[in-house]
Amino acid sequence: MSTQISSVREKVLGIVPEFIREVEDELSGRLGQPVALVLVPENDTIAVKAESELFAGESIVVMDAGPLLSRKRVADWADAFEQKIDRLARRADDVKRLYAAIQKSPSPEKTGEIVLKHIGDYDDDFLEALGVMIAHDKGCLHLSRARNFEALRAYLRMVRRRARDGETGAMWGELARGAALEKDLDNGSG
């Protein structure tokens, strides 16, 4: 694949085409498929683009250029991209497991319990993998699952925010009250 770094940005960022070609060659060897590095000047990111998928049906992985620029060795750049690809692949699998568990959940309260039991798992990589999966599903016209993933992302963001604000105990209490109310409604109708 040809290097797609703009000459203006490479001078500003200190990236030379030969270095980029070396990183592409190293990463291509590690991943077992040709890749290209693409600089996105609008937001100073660098993407790895492959012809086939890198994870979860996606062929592009994006990283902030800033942390990479301090690395001067080809292997360090390749390591960073390989680690990010591996992390996102693992997190995409975690998203799929969570989604499957939620799909089997018999009630909103049980869904809340599933989410709260693993509240520490929903880090930035998890949400990034979820975002990539949303984009992929939209691109493949799996719109129903994409909408479900969007709702899940909104819910997880709210849960993360509340947990950061020290409201985890309150969320467990809300789930308990909801379960008790559901039980009372079931007993009243039977």
Buried (B, 14 or more C-beta within 10 A) or exposed (E): BEBBBBEEBBEEBEBBEEBBBBBBBBBBEBBEBBBBBBBEEEEBBBBBBBEEEBBBBBBBBBBEBEEBBEBEEBBEBBBBBBEBBEBBBBBBEBBEEBBEBBEEBEEEBBBBBBBBEBBEBBEEBBBBBBBBBBBBBBEEEBEEBBEBBBEBBEBBEEBBEBBEEEBBEEBEEBBEEBBEEBEEEEEEEE
